Amino acid sequence: MPIFVILSLLFQFFVGDLLKQDNYDTMYAEYEALRVQYFGDIEEQYANDEITLEEYQLEFNEINPQFQDASEEQYAVLFEYMVRVIMYNVFGFILIYYVYSVFMKGRTLGRRLLKIELGGRVNAWTLFVREVLWKLGYWVVTFVIGGVILDVVLISFSKKKQTLRDIVTRTYVKYEGVDYPF
């Protein structure tokens, strides 16, 4: 959560305007004017309960292709800005999380609360592979198709209780101050 707060503050005060194209404000104003021009009447009628939802949807579907043709240039600029904002948030989160992990030597907030730490080869490269590539990349990609299940199975049934990222980076998780003989 603190990472999202940092990203939001940076975006609000510094980065937000840098991500906009030079003509973004003009294009946004034109887009809103076109939206009001095309949909203003039916939105007002719907808001005043003069037409039903079904009637609103029918009129909207009739008008929408014309609106899309008229606002194509403005929409392209708005869409590019949204893509830039998403990329900023994704890469900003990864960068801040990685810097935090390196600065804390892998002792994230969760590990400190549970009084566990990383052992083995813990350095900037293994933290990048373990925390960024495996945790953020692997978990996000495979969460839907069984990444969590694979980790639970590996921890439950392997002798050293290591996940795939532990095996690849030659690290392990241990209780603070405890060194295992194996």
FIKOLZA-1660 file (N, C-alpha, C; in steps of 0.1 Angstrom, whole numbers, plus 5000, padded with zeros to 4 digits):
% residues 182
   i   px   py   pz ch aa at
   1 5008 4988 5000  A  M  N
   1 5000 5000 5000  A  M CA
   1 5009 5013 5000  A  M  C
   2 5020 5013 5007  A  P  N
   2 5028 5025 5007  A  P CA
   2 5033 5028 4993  A  P  C
   3 5036 5017 4985  A  I  N
   3 5041 5019 4972  A  I CA
   3 5030 5027 4963  A  I  C
   4 5018 5023 4965  A  F  N
   4 5007 5030 4957  A  F CA
   4 5006 5044 4961  A  F  C
   5 5008 5047 4974  A  V  N
   5 5007 5061 4979  A  V CA
   5 5018 5069 4973  A  V  C
   6 5030 5063 4973  A  I  N
   6 5042 5070 4967  A  I CA
   6 5040 5073 4952  A  I  C
   7 5035 5063 4945  A  L  N
   7 5032 5064 4930  A  L CA
   7 5021 5075 4928  A  L  C
   8 5011 5075 4936  A  S  N
   8 5000 5085 4934  A  S CA
   8 5005 5099 4937  A  S  C
   9 5013 5101 4947  A  L  N
   9 5018 5114 4950  A  L CA
   9 5028 5119 4939  A  L  C
  10 5037 5110 4934  A  L  N
  10 5045 5114 4923  A  L CA
  10 5037 5117 4911  A  L  C
  11 5027 5109 4908  A  F  N
  11 5019 5112 4896  A  F CA
  11 5012 5125 4898  A  F  C
  12 5006 5128 4909  A  Q  N
  12 4998 5140 4912  A  Q CA
  12 5007 5152 4910  A  Q  C
  13 5019 5152 4916  A  F  N
  13 5027 5165 4916  A  F CA
  13 5038 5166 4905  A  F  C
  14 5042 5155 4900  A  F  N
  14 5053 5156 4890  A  F CA
  14 5051 5149 4877  A  F  C
  15 5047 5136 4877  A  V  N
  15 5047 5128 4865  A  V CA
  15 5034 5130 4856  A  V  C
  16 5023 5132 4862  A  G  N
  16 5010 5133 4855  A  G CA
  16 5011 5142 4843  A  G  C
  17 5016 5154 4844  A  D  N
  17 5017 5163 4833  A  D CA
  17 5028 5159 4823  A  D  C
  18 5038 5152 4828  A  L  N
  18 5049 5148 4818  A  L CA
  18 5044 5137 4809  A  L  C
  19 5034 5129 4813  A  L  N
  19 5029 5118 4805  A  L CA
  19 5019 5123 4794  A  L  C
  20 5014 5135 4796  A  K  N
  20 5004 5141 4786  A  K CA
  20 5012 5146 4774  A  K  C
  21 5005 5144 4762  A  Q  N
  21 5010 5150 4750  A  Q CA
  21 5007 5165 4750  A  Q  C
  22 5014 5172 4742  A  D  N
  22 5012 5187 4742  A  D CA
  22 4998 5191 4740  A  D  C
  23 4990 5184 4731  A  N  N
  23 4977 5188 4728  A  N CA
  23 4966 5180 4736  A  N  C
  24 4970 5174 4747  A  Y  N
  24 4961 5165 4755  A  Y CA
  24 4949 5173 4760  A  Y  C
  25 4951 5185 4766  A  D  N
  25 4940 5192 4772  A  D CA
  25 4930 5197 4761  A  D  C
  26 4935 5201 4750  A  T  N
  26 4927 5205 4739  A  T CA
  26 4918 5193 4734  A  T  C
  27 4925 5182 4732  A  M  N
  27 4918 5170 4727  A  M CA
  27 4908 5165 4737  A  M  C
  28 4911 5166 4750  A  Y  N
  28 4901 5162 4760  A  Y CA
  28 4889 5171 4760  A  Y  C
  29 4891 5184 4759  A  A  N
  29 4880 5193 4759  A  A CA
  29 4871 5191 4746  A  A  C
  30 4878 5188 4735  A  E  N
  30 4870 5185 4723  A  E CA
  30 4862 5172 4724  A  E  C
  31 4869 5162 4730  A  Y  N
  31 4862 5149 4732  A  Y CA
  31 4849 5151 4741  A  Y  C
  32 4851 5158 4752  A  E  N
  32 4839 5161 4761  A  E CA
  32 4829 5169 4754  A  E  C
  33 4832 5179 4745  A  A  N
  33 4823 5186 4738  A  A CA
  33 4815 5178 4728  A  A  C
  34 4822 5169 4722  A  L  N
  34 4816 5159 4712  A  L CA
  34 4806 5150 4720  A  L  C
  35 4811 5145 4731  A  R  N
  35 4803 5136 4739  A  R CA
  35 4789 5143 4743  A  R  C
  36 4790 5155 4748  A  V  N
  36 4778 5163 4751  A  V CA
  36 4769 5165 4739  A  V  C
  37 4776 5168 4728  A  Q  N
  37 4768 5171 4716  A  Q CA
  37 4761 5159 4711  A  Q  C
  38 4767 5147 4712  A  Y  N
  38 4760 5135 4707  A  Y CA
  38 4751 5128 4718  A  Y  C
  39 4755 5128 4730  A  F  N
  39 4748 5121 4740  A  F CA
  39 4741 5129 4751  A  F  C
  40 4743 5142 4750  A  G  N
  40 4738 5151 4761  A  G CA
  40 4723 5150 4762  A  G  C
  41 4715 5150 4751  A  D  N
  41 4701 5150 4752  A  D CA
  41 4696 5137 4758  A  D  C
  42 4701 5126 4753  A  I  N
  42 4696 5113 4759  A  I CA
  42 4700 5111 4773  A  I  C
  43 4712 5116 4777  A  E  N
  43 4717 5115 4791  A  E CA
  43 4708 5123 4800  A  E  C
  44 4704 5135 4795  A  E  N
  44 4695 5144 4803  A  E CA
  44 4681 5137 4804  A  E  C
  45 4676 5132 4793  A  Q  N
  45 4663 5126 4794  A  Q CA
  45 4663 5114 4803  A  Q  C
  46 4674 5106 4803  A  Y  N
  46 4674 5094 4812  A  Y CA
  46 4676 5099 4826  A  Y  C
  47 4683 5109 4829  A  A  N
  47 4685 5114 4842  A  A CA
  47 4672 5119 4848  A  A  C
  48 4664 5125 4839  A  N  N
  48 4651 5130 4844  A  N CA
  48 4640 5120 4843  A  N  C
  49 4643 5108 4841  A  D  N
  49 4633 5097 4840  A  D CA
  49 4623 5099 4829  A  D  C
  50 4627 5106 4818  A  E  N
  50 4618 5107 4807  A  E CA
  50 4618 5095 4797  A  E  C
  51 4630 5088 4798  A  I  N
  51 4631 5076 4790  A  I CA
  51 4636 5065 4799  A  I  C
  52 4633 5052 4795  A  T  N
  52 4637 5041 4803  A  T CA
  52 4651 5037 4799  A  T  C
  53 4657 5028 4807  A  L  N
  53 4670 5023 4804  A  L CA
  53 4671 5017 4790  A  L  C
  54 4661 5009 4787  A  E  N
  54 4661 5002 4774  A  E CA
  54 4661 5012 4763  A  E  C
  55 4653 5023 4764  A  E  N
  55 4652 5033 4754  A  E CA
  55 4665 5041 4753  A  E  C
  56 4671 5043 4764  A  Y  N
  56 4684 5050 4765  A  Y CA
  56 4695 5041 4757  A  Y  C
  57 4695 5028 4760  A  Q  N
  57 4705 5019 4754  A  Q CA
  57 4702 5019 4739  A  Q  C
  58 4690 5018 4734  A  L  N
  58 4687 5018 4720  A  L CA
  58 4692 5031 4713  A  L  C
  59 4689 5042 4719  A  E  N
  59 4694 5055 4713  A  E CA
  59 4709 5056 4713  A  E  C
  60 4715 5052 4724  A  F  N
  60 4729 5052 4726  A  F CA
  60 4736 5044 4715  A  F  C
  61 4731 5032 4713  A  N  N
  61 4736 5023 4703  A  N CA
  61 4735 5028 4688  A  N  C
  62 4724 5036 4686  A  E  N
  62 4722 5042 4673  A  E CA
  62 4732 5054 4671  A  E  C
  63 4735 5061 4681  A  I  N
  63 4743 5073 4680  A  I CA
  63 4758 5070 4681  A  I  C
  64 4762 5059 4688  A  N  N
  64 4776 5056 4692  A  N CA
  64 4785 5055 4680  A  N  C
  65 4781 5048 4669  A  P  N
  65 4790 5047 4657  A  P CA
  65 4794 5061 4651  A  P  C
  66 4784 5070 4651  A  Q  N
  66 4787 5083 4646  A  Q CA
  66 4796 5091 4655  A  Q  C
  67 4794 5089 4668  A  F  N
  67 4803 5096 4678  A  F CA
  67 4817 5090 4677  A  F  C
  68 4818 5077 4675  A  Q  N
  68 4832 5072 4674  A  Q CA
  68 4839 5077 4662  A  Q  C
  69 4832 5078 4651  A  D  N
  69 4838 5084 4639  A  D CA
  69 4843 5098 4641  A  D  C
  70 4834 5106 4647  A  A  N
  70 4837 5120 4650  A  A CA
  70 4848 5122 4660  A  A  C
  71 4850 5113 4669  A  S  N
  71 4859 5115 4680  A  S CA
  71 4872 5106 4679  A  S  C
  72 4874 5101 4667  A  E  N
  72 4885 5092 4666  A  E CA
  72 4899 5098 4669  A  E  C
  73 4901 5110 4665  A  E  N
  73 4914 5116 4667  A  E CA
  73 4916 5119 4682  A  E  C
  74 4905 5124 4688  A  Q  N
  74 4906 5128 4703  A  Q CA
  74 4908 5115 4711  A  Q  C
  75 4900 5104 4707  A  Y  N
  75 4901 5092 4714  A  Y CA
  75 4915 5086 4714  A  Y  C
  76 4922 5087 4702  A  A  N
  76 4935 5082 4701  A  A CA
  76 4945 5089 4711  A  A  C
  77 4944 5102 4713  A  V  N
  77 4952 5109 4722  A  V CA
  77 4949 5105 4736  A  V  C
  78 4936 5104 4740  A  L  N
  78 4932 5100 4753  A  L CA
  78 4937 5085 4756  A  L  C
  79 4936 5077 4746  A  F  N
  79 4940 5063 4748  A  F CA
  79 4955 5062 4750  A  F  C
  80 4963 5069 4743  A  E  N
  80 4977 5069 4744  A  E CA
  80 4981 5074 4758  A  E  C
  81 4974 5084 4763  A  Y  N
  81 4977 5089 4777  A  Y CA
  81 4974 5078 4787  A  Y  C
  82 4963 5071 4786  A  M  N
  82 4959 5060 4795  A  M CA
  82 4969 5049 4795  A  M  C
  83 4974 5045 4783  A  V  N
  83 4985 5035 4782  A  V CA
  83 4997 5040 4789  A  V  C
  84 5001 5052 4788  A  R  N
  84 5013 5058 4795  A  R CA
  84 5011 5057 4810  A  R  C
  85 4999 5060 4815  A  V  N
  85 4996 5060 4829  A  V CA
  85 4997 5046 4834  A  V  C
  86 4992 5036 4827  A  I  N
  86 4993 5022 4831  A  I CA
  86 5007 5018 4832  A  I  C
  87 5015 5021 4822  A  M  N
  87 5029 5017 4821  A  M CA
  87 5037 5024 4833  A  M  C
  88 5034 5036 4835  A  Y  N
  88 5040 5043 4847  A  Y CA
  88 5038 5036 4860  A  Y  C
  89 5025 5032 4862  A  N  N
  89 5022 5025 4874  A  N CA
  89 5028 5011 4875  A  N  C
  90 5028 5004 4865  A  V  N
  90 5034 4990 4865  A  V CA
  90 5049 4991 4867  A  V  C
  91 5056 4999 4859  A  F  N
  91 5070 5000 4860  A  F CA
  91 5075 5007 4873  A  F  C
  92 5067 5017 4877  A  G  N
  92 5070 5024 4890  A  G CA
  92 5069 5015 4902  A  G  C
  93 5058 5006 4902  A  F  N
  93 5056 4997 4913  A  F CA
  93 5068 4987 4913  A  F  C
  94 5071 4982 4902  A  I  N
  94 5082 4972 4901  A  I CA
  94 5095 4978 4906  A  I  C
  95 5098 4990 4902  A  L  N
  95 5111 4997 4905  A  L CA
  95 5111 5000 4920  A  L  C
  96 5100 5006 4926  A  I  N
  96 5100 5009 4940  A  I CA
  96 5101 4996 4948  A  I  C
  97 5094 4986 4944  A  Y  N
  97 5094 4973 4952  A  Y CA
  97 5108 4967 4952  A  Y  C
  98 5115 4968 4940  A  Y  N
  98 5128 4962 4939  A  Y CA
  98 5138 4970 4948  A  Y  C
  99 5137 4983 4947  A  V  N
  99 5146 4992 4955  A  V CA
  99 5144 4989 4970  A  V  C
 100 5131 4988 4974  A  Y  N
 100 5128 4985 4988  A  Y CA
 100 5134 4972 4992  A  Y  C
 101 5132 4962 4983  A  S  N
 101 5137 4948 4987  A  S CA
 101 5153 4948 4988  A  S  C
 102 5159 4955 4979  A  V  N
 102 5174 4956 4980  A  V CA
 102 5178 4964 4992  A  V  C
 103 5172 4975 4995  A  F  N
 103 5175 4983 5006  A  F CA
 103 5173 4976 5019  A  F  C
 104 5162 4968 5020  A  M  N
 104 5159 4960 5032  A  M CA
 104 5166 4946 5032  A  M  C
 105 5174 4943 5022  A  K  N
 105 5181 4930 5020  A  K CA
 105 5171 4919 5021  A  K  C
 106 5160 4920 5014  A  G  N
 106 5150 4910 5013  A  G CA
 106 5140 4909 5025  A  G  C
 107 5142 4917 5035  A  R  N
 107 5133 4916 5046  A  R CA
 107 5121 4925 5044  A  R  C
 108 5112 4921 5037  A  T  N
 108 5099 4928 5034  A  T CA
 108 5091 4929 5047  A  T  C
 109 5081 4937 5047  A  L  N
 109 5072 4939 5058  A  L CA
 109 5066 4926 5063  A  L  C
 110 5062 4918 5054  A  G  N
 110 5056 4905 5057  A  G CA
 110 5065 4896 5064  A  G  C
 111 5078 4895 5059  A  R  N
 111 5088 4887 5065  A  R CA
 111 5092 4892 5079  A  R  C
 112 5092 4905 5080  A  R  N
 112 5095 4910 5094  A  R CA
 112 5084 4907 5104  A  R  C
 113 5072 4908 5099  A  L  N
 113 5061 4905 5108  A  L CA
 113 5060 4890 5112  A  L  C
 114 5064 4882 5103  A  L  N
 114 5064 4867 5105  A  L CA
 114 5077 4862 5111  A  L  C
 115 5086 4872 5113  A  K  N
 115 5100 4869 5118  A  K CA
 115 5107 4858 5111  A  K  C
 116 5106 4860 5097  A  I  N
 116 5114 4851 5088  A  I CA
 116 5123 4859 5080  A  I  C
 117 5133 4853 5074  A  E  N
 117 5143 4860 5066  A  E CA
 117 5148 4851 5055  A  E  C
 118 5154 4857 5045  A  L  N
 118 5160 4849 5034  A  L CA
 118 5174 4845 5038  A  L  C
 119 5177 4833 5034  A  G  N
 119 5191 4828 5036  A  G CA
 119 5196 4823 5023  A  G  C
 120 5209 4820 5023  A  G  N
 120 5215 4816 5010  A  G CA
 120 5222 4828 5003  A  G  C
 121 5222 4827 4990  A  R  N
 121 5228 4838 4982  A  R CA
 121 5219 4849 4981  A  R  C
 122 5219 4858 4990  A  V  N
 122 5210 4870 4990  A  V CA
 122 5218 4882 4985  A  V  C
 123 5216 4886 4973  A  N  N
 123 5223 4898 4968  A  N CA
 123 5213 4906 4958  A  N  C
 124 5218 4916 4952  A  A  N
 124 5209 4924 4944  A  A CA
 124 5203 4916 4932  A  A  C
 125 5212 4908 4926  A  W  N
 125 5207 4900 4915  A  W CA
 125 5197 4889 4919  A  W  C
 126 5200 4882 4930  A  T  N
 126 5190 4872 4934  A  T CA
 126 5177 4878 4939  A  T  C
 127 5178 4890 4945  A  L  N
 127 5166 4897 4949  A  L CA
 127 5158 4901 4936  A  L  C
 128 5165 4905 4926  A  F  N
 128 5158 4909 4914  A  F CA
 128 5151 4897 4908  A  F  C
 129 5158 4886 4907  A  V  N
 129 5152 4874 4901  A  V CA
 129 5140 4869 4910  A  V  C
 130 5143 4868 4923  A  R  N
 130 5133 4863 4932  A  R CA
 130 5121 4872 4934  A  R  C
 131 5123 4884 4937  A  E  N
 131 5112 4893 4940  A  E CA
 131 5105 4900 4928  A  E  C
 132 5113 4903 4918  A  V  N
 132 5106 4909 4906  A  V CA
 132 5102 4899 4896  A  V  C
 133 5111 4892 4891  A  L  N
 133 5108 4882 4880  A  L CA
 133 5099 4871 4884  A  L  C
 134 5102 4865 4896  A  W  N
 134 5094 4854 4900  A  W CA
 134 5081 4858 4907  A  W  C
 135 5082 4866 4917  A  K  N
 135 5071 4870 4925  A  K CA
 135 5061 4879 4917  A  K  C
 136 5066 4889 4911  A  L  N
 136 5057 4898 4904  A  L CA
 136 5053 4892 4891  A  L  C
 137 5063 4888 4883  A  G  N
 137 5060 4883 4870  A  G CA
 137 5053 4869 4870  A  G  C
 138 5060 4859 4876  A  Y  N
 138 5055 4846 4877  A  Y CA
 138 5041 4845 4884  A  Y  C
 139 5040 4851 4895  A  W  N
 139 5027 4850 4902  A  W CA
 139 5016 4857 4895  A  W  C
 140 5018 4868 4889  A  V  N
 140 5008 4875 4882  A  V CA
 140 5003 4867 4870  A  V  C
 141 5013 4862 4863  A  V  N
 141 5010 4854 4851  A  V CA
 141 5003 4841 4854  A  V  C
 142 5008 4834 4864  A  T  N
 142 5004 4820 4867  A  T CA
 142 4993 4819 4878  A  T  C
 143 4990 4830 4885  A  F  N
 143 4981 4830 4896  A  F CA
 143 4968 4823 4891  A  F  C
 144 4963 4827 4880  A  V  N
 144 4951 4822 4875  A  V CA
 144 4952 4807 4871  A  V  C
 145 4964 4803 4867  A  I  N
 145 4965 4789 4862  A  I CA
 145 4972 4780 4872  A  I  C
 146 4974 4784 4884  A  G  N
 146 4979 4774 4894  A  G CA
 146 4993 4777 4900  A  G  C
 147 4998 4790 4899  A  G  N
 147 5011 4793 4905  A  G CA
 147 5011 4791 4920  A  G  C
 148 5000 4795 4926  A  V  N
 148 4998 4793 4941  A  V CA
 148 4998 4778 4944  A  V  C
 149 4991 4771 4937  A  I  N
 149 4990 4756 4939  A  I CA
 149 5004 4750 4938  A  I  C
 150 5012 4754 4928  A  L  N
 150 5025 4748 4926  A  L CA
 150 5034 4752 4938  A  L  C
 151 5033 4764 4943  A  D  N
 151 5041 4768 4954  A  D CA
 151 5037 4760 4967  A  D  C
 152 5024 4758 4969  A  V  N
 152 5020 4751 4981  A  V CA
 152 5024 4736 4980  A  V  C
 153 5023 4730 4968  A  V  N
 153 5028 4716 4966  A  V CA
 153 5043 4715 4969  A  V  C
 154 5051 4724 4963  A  L  N
 154 5065 4723 4965  A  L CA
 154 5069 4725 4980  A  L  C
 155 5063 4735 4986  A  I  N
 155 5066 4737 5000  A  I CA
 155 5061 4725 5009  A  I  C
 156 5050 4720 5006  A  S  N
 156 5044 4709 5014  A  S CA
 156 5052 4696 5012  A  S  C
 157 5056 4693 5000  A  F  N
 157 5062 4679 4998  A  F CA
 157 5077 4679 4995  A  F  C
 158 5083 4690 4994  A  S  N
 158 5098 4689 4992  A  S CA
 158 5105 4688 5005  A  S  C
 159 5117 4682 5005  A  K  N
 159 5124 4680 5017  A  K CA
 159 5129 4694 5023  A  K  C
 160 5134 4703 5015  A  K  N
 160 5139 4715 5019  A  K CA
 160 5129 4726 5020  A  K  C
 161 5116 4723 5017  A  K  N
 161 5105 4733 5017  A  K CA
 161 5108 4745 5009  A  K  C
 162 5113 4743 4997  A  Q  N
 162 5116 4754 4988  A  Q CA
 162 5106 4755 4976  A  Q  C
 163 5104 4767 4972  A  T  N
 163 5096 4769 4960  A  T CA
 163 5105 4769 4948  A  T  C
 164 5099 4771 4936  A  L  N
 164 5107 4771 4924  A  L CA
 164 5116 4783 4923  A  L  C
 165 5112 4795 4928  A  R  N
 165 5121 4806 4928  A  R CA
 165 5132 4805 4938  A  R  C
 166 5130 4797 4949  A  D  N
 166 5141 4794 4959  A  D CA
 166 5151 4785 4952  A  D  C
 167 5147 4775 4945  A  I  N
 167 5156 4766 4938  A  I CA
 167 5164 4773 4928  A  I  C
 168 5158 4782 4920  A  V  N
 168 5165 4789 4909  A  V CA
 168 5175 4799 4915  A  V  C
 169 5171 4806 4925  A  T  N
 169 5180 4816 4931  A  T CA
 169 5189 4811 4942  A  T  C
 170 5188 4798 4945  A  R  N
 170 5195 4792 4956  A  R CA
 170 5194 4799 4969  A  R  C
 171 5182 4803 4972  A  T  N
 171 5178 4809 4985  A  T CA
 171 5169 4800 4992  A  T  C
 172 5166 4804 5005  A  Y  N
 172 5156 4797 5012  A  Y CA
 172 5151 4807 5023  A  Y  C
 173 5139 4804 5028  A  V  N
 173 5133 4812 5039  A  V CA
 173 5135 4805 5052  A  V  C
 174 5139 4812 5062  A  K  N
 174 5142 4806 5075  A  K CA
 174 5137 4816 5086  A  K  C
 175 5136 4810 5098  A  Y  N
 175 5133 4819 5109  A  Y CA
 175 5145 4828 5113  A  Y  C
 176 5142 4840 5117  A  E  N
 176 5153 4849 5121  A  E CA
 176 5162 4843 5131  A  E  C
 177 5175 4844 5128  A  G  N
 177 5185 4839 5137  A  G CA
 177 5187 4824 5138  A  G  C
 178 5180 4817 5130  A  V  N
 178 5181 4802 5130  A  V CA
 178 5188 4798 5118  A  V  C
 179 5199 4790 5119  A  D  N
 179 5206 4784 5108  A  D CA
 179 5204 4769 5108  A  D  C
 180 5199 4764 5098  A  Y  N
 180 5196 4749 5097  A  Y CA
 180 5209 4742 5093  A  Y  C
 181 5211 4730 5098  A  P  N
 181 5223 4723 5094  A  P CA
 181 5222 4717 5080  A  P  C
 182 5211 4717 5073  A  F  N
 182 5210 4712 5060  A  F CA
 182 5208 4722 5049  A  F  C
% end
